[in-house]
Amino acid sequence: MEAEAAKFIGAGLAGTALIGAGIGIGSIFSKYLEGALRNPSAAAGQRTNLLLGFALCEATGLFGFVLAMIILFAF
């Protein structure tokens, strides 16, 4: 019984990576939009950095989700 509870607690803690990914993605896009509105001519040059930051934040969230699913269903 205790092992089952520990499994759910561990999966919930691993799922908190999704919260961080959501905050990170929101922060990246808000800062990009602020910069693009201040200097529209430089916005196109920063699009690569925007997409790279988005991909890294999204990957962190996906790793946390996969880890939570592994904890729930593999052990």
MOGIWO-V67129 format. One record per residue. RES is the residue in one letter. SS is DSSP state (H for helix, E for strand, L for the rest). D_LAST is the distance of its C-alpha to the last C-alpha in whole Angstrom. Layout:
BEGIN
[[RES SS D_LAST] [RES SS D_LAST]]
END
This chain:
BEGIN
[[M L 14] [E H 13] [A H 10] [E H 10] [A H 12] [A H 11] [K H 8] [F H 11] [I H 13] [G H 11] [A H 11] [G H 15] [L H 16] [A H 14] [G H 16] [T L 19] [A H 20] [L H 21] [I H 24] [G H 25] [A H 25] [G H 27] [I H 30] [G H 30] [I H 31] [G H 33] [S H 35] [I H 36] [F H 37] [S H 39] [K H 41] [Y H 41] [L H 43] [E H 45] [G H 46] [A H 47] [L H 49] [R H 51] [N L 52] [P H 51] [S H 53] [A H 50] [A L 47] [A H 47] [G H 46] [Q H 43] [R H 41] [T H 40] [N H 38] [L H 37] [L H 35] [L H 34] [G H 33] [F H 31] [A H 29] [L H 28] [C H 27] [E H 25] [A H 23] [T H 22] [G H 21] [L H 19] [F H 17] [G H 16] [F H 15] [V H 13] [L H 11] [A H 11] [M H 10] [I H 7] [I H 6] [L H 7] [F H 6] [A H 4] [F L 0]]
END
